[in-house]
Amino acid sequence: MQHYRKTSHSLYDIKFHIVWITKYRKQVMVGEIAKRTRELIRQICKANDVEILKGHISRDHIHLFVFIPPHLSVSKLVQQLKGKSSRKLLSEFKTLSRQFWVRHLWGRGYFVASSGNVTDEVIMEYIKNQDLEREDGNFEIGEP
């Protein structure tokens, strides 16, 4: 059986691969800075009931593979991860605040991809075969 999580009204299996980079791809995630970054990411994920399945801190980017509850959007999680960690790291490490004088530690965007055991084609076929006798339940535009 798959690893499903449960809330009072839902059963879910939502996993995402998230990657973000340092501003200008500066290679500053080393030593104590990398350790503190890992601590902060763990704290933020724990506070949001996000389970880290796998993670890696490279010199200029971070990879996370996480299990996210349905009430939390990926963009909100990334906003918290990048915002809180940036603020804390820049205030705790003066070497960073000198390199990132504009107070932006992370690059603007991020990469995210969902993960699952079911392909898009299987989901589309499943939806297509639901309630075949009812035409009013079809979301397709044009001829069915």
N, C-alpha and C positions, 0 to 999 in steps of 0.2 A: 504494500500500500504506500502511496505517496505521502510525503510529509505535509499534511494539511494543518492549518492553524484555525482556531475557532474563536469567535466572539459570541456574545449573547444572541446575535441575529444573523451571523454569517459564518460560512466555512470558506476558506480561501487558500490559494497558493499563488502568490504574486511575487515574482522575483525579477530584479533588474540588475543589469551591469551598468555601473556609472563610472565615468572617467572625467576628471577635470585637471587642468594644468595650472602651473604658476604663471604669473604675469611675465611676459617676454620669454617664457620657458627657462627662466633662471634656475639653475641647479642648486637650490638652497635646502632641499629636504634631506638633510644628512644629520647624523649624530643626535644631539639632544633635541633639535628642532623636529626631526622625524619622529622621535619617541613621543614628544609632547603632542604632535599632530595626531598620532595614533590614539593617545589617551583621549584627546578632545573628540575625535570621531566616535570612539566607543561610548563616551558619555552622552553625546547628542543622540546617537542611535538608541541607546538604552532608554533615554528620556522619552523617545517617540515610539517605543515598542517595536523597533526595527532590529531584526536579527542579521548580523553580519555573517554570511556564509563563507566568504573569502575576501581578502583584501591585500593590497600591496602598495607601499609608498616608495615610489621611485624618486630620483633626484629632482625631477621637474614635473611630475604628475602623480595622480593617485587613482588606483583602480579599486572599486568596491563591488562586490556581488552580494546583494542584500535581499532580504525577505521583508516586504513592506505591507502593513495592514491596509485594508481597503479605504479607510477614512483619511489616509494621508497621501497627498499627491507627490509625485516624484519631484516636481519643481519646488514644492514647499520644503521637502527634505533637503534638496541640494542648496536651496537658499539658506537654510539653517546651518548646514555643514560648512558651507563656504563663508558665510557671514560671521558666525560665532568663532570659528577657528581663526579666521583672518584677524579679527579684533583682538582675540586673546594672544595669538602668536606675535603680532606686531607690538603689543604692549609689553610682552614678557621678554622678547629678544630684540635688543637695540640694534644688533647687526642687520636684522631684517628691516627695521623701520628706517635705517639709513639707505638700504638698497631699494626699498619700495616707498619712496618719499611721498607718493600721492595717497598712501594708505590703502592701496589695493594689492593684496598678496596674490590673489588668484586671477587667472584670465577670465574674460567675460562669460564665456559659454561653458557648455559641458556636453558630453556624449552620454546617451542612455539607450539601452536596448532591453527589451523584455525577454524573458526566458520561459520556456515551457516545453511540455512533452507533446503538444498538439500543434500541428502546422496550420497555417492560414487556410489552406485548401480543405483540411478536415473540418475546421470550424464552419467555413462557408457551405460545405456539403451538409453538415449537421443542421445548420439553420435552414437551408433550402428544403430539407426533408421533413421539417417540422410542420405538422398540421397541414398536409398537402391539400386537403379538401377545402380549406378556407382561403380564399383569394384576398380577403380584406386584411390579412395579417402580413402581407408581403411588403417589404420596404423598398424593393427594387423599383427603379424609375423606368418607364417604358413598358414594352411587352414582356410578360412573364415567360 
